[in-house]
Amino acid sequence: MDTHRLTRRAFLAAATTTALAAAAPRVNAARVVPRKLSPNEKMNIAGIGVGGMGRGNVDACAVTENIVALCDVDSKYAGGALAAYPKARRHTDYRKMFDAEGDQIDAVIIATPDHTHAVIAMEAVRRGKHVYCQKPLTHSVAEARALTRAAREAGVQTQMGNQGHSSDAIRRCREWVQAGVIGPIREVHAWSDRPVGGDPWSDFPIMARPKEKPPIPDSLDWDLWLGPAKKRPYHPIYHPMSWRGFVDFGTGPLGDMGCHILDPAFWALDLGQPASVQATTTHYEPEISAETYPRACVVRYQFPARGDMPPVALTWYDGRLKPPVPDGLPADYDFGTNGALFIGEKGFIRHGSHGAGGVHLLPEAFAKEAPQPPESIPRIPQTDGAHERDWIRACKTGEPASSNFEYGGALTEMVLLGVVAIRLPDRRLEWDGAAGRVTNCKEAEELVNPPYRRGWSLEG
């Protein structure tokens, strides 16, 4: 198969001491300057991938802005959105949409499967369009770096779709940590019931590649759906629901939920780049592990000291695996289905996912006596679609959105390094964040910077 990846020279562009500050690979900068918007002007927005989560993102923006175009490779799956916005111009290929729409669109929402996020978002950035892209921002670490740098150089306003980052809860969590309410933190444990819990599309298949070759539905452009992924026959198990479980298309439970559940720790503790990551998994059959993610895994990150903050061991559990109950909490403590626990010298911080359920100090006696620092981080109005509206505000004012690609790209990179470890279990991967490479495992290189199918590229 004739494939290529971002060049090593591009990927090793420049050294950095903080996550993604300067180490992104250089790809072609924007060709079009974004149109200047006034605060009272309605934006013209296009939705790309509107059959699932994209419909909700579009609906949130439609409250105040114009939805002028919709693009989806499957007209049947996207039928609800197409019917809801009959005046929006319809497209199948996002590249042809950009050519046809030109300056008639100011911004795009991208909610396609993970493996096509980067190629679509990069094209939007090149065209000078503001971008809202679902999490994880990209399918690979190299893509995250490339897209972050390109968006910065283009001057477009961006937002990754980890909506909990616009919540009050994550702000309170950072305020508590930065004020030292629970003391120095050296351990964080995070967990998710997925892939065996959650929504139907999170019940990932654990299987080899299907052998059957059913006909492609008339409503679906299968080649466009594949995009930069390896060529393979159509099968309904991939689209529309279970693609997240296949390594060529999704990023598994960690990629699915990590940008939500690990977000508070990443921000509050200023984690940046890990020094190492390793995973243990339930996979044992090579034919299956080459195609799909495991039923359950544990991923262990090690982060070095940051300023006056001590090193942190962050452990991720999925597939209904849970952390050990630490001393100081009841022996039968209920962790619930999704969340994280910060372990400090004085007490604990516990939160759920997506900002839901708030953030809590533990144990209860400590929470009653703990000092409460003042609110120091500006809040985002907690209305429906708060995260999308924060992006709209950024597009009109030029002040960055809460999870813009500078932040969202760095968070995605950390999460996806864990996904690399899941693909290469039972070994410690040592990470050089400045160089953007695993230093002790050649097999990791293609997973950090994977090849694209012929005809697809980020480099323009």
Secondary structure, 3 states (H helix, E strand, C coil): CCEECCCHHHHCCCCCCCCCCCCCCCCCCCCCCCCCCCCCCCCEEEEECCCCHHHHHHHHHHCCCEEEEEECCECCCCHHHHHHCCCCEEECCHHHHHHHHHHHCCEEEECCCHHHHHHHHHHHHHCCCEEEECCCCCCCHHHHHHHHHHHHHHCCCEEECCHHHHCHHHHHHHHHHHCCCCCCEEEEEEEECCCCCCCHHHCCCCCCCCCCCCCCCCCECHHHHHCCCCCCCCCCCCCCCHHHHECCCCCHHHHHHHHHHCHHHHHHCCCCCCCEEEEEECCCCHHHHCCECCCCEEEEEEECCECCECCEEEEEEECCCCCCCCCCCCCCCCCCCEEEEEEECCCEEEECCCCCCCEEEECHHHHHHCCCCCCCCCCCCCCCCHHHHHHHHHHHHCCCCCCCHHHHHHHHHHHHHHHHHHHCCCCCEEEECCCCEECCCCHHHHHHCCCEECCCCCCC
